[in-house]
Amino acid sequence: MTYEDYLDEVTTLLTEMYDLSDEAAIKLVVDAQANDFFVAHDDNEELRNEAQAKLDAVTLHEGKQNRNQTQRKQQQRQVQKKKAT
């Protein structure tokens, strides 16, 4: 599949597997692309397959979940610091 088709497949899987809106899934893929997550896929056609797309969708979603959790913890720490002073 082409590089563009591959990105579309990852986006579609994100919407199907995690019930994300099209906009949220597209943002995840675009942000990942901006951070060079898909560089190897662009260079190596063998990485552009359905099994890899599913793995990448999981990786992107888990990364987003981890970032969100980290942000919540940081916000909680800030609130605790303010209460302590």
URZI-V850778 format. One line per field, one symbol per residue. burial: 1 if it has 16 or more other ideal C-beta (glycine too) atoms within 10 Angstrom, else 0. Layout:
burial->???
This chain:
burial->0000011011101110010100001101100110001100100000110001100110011001000000000000000000000
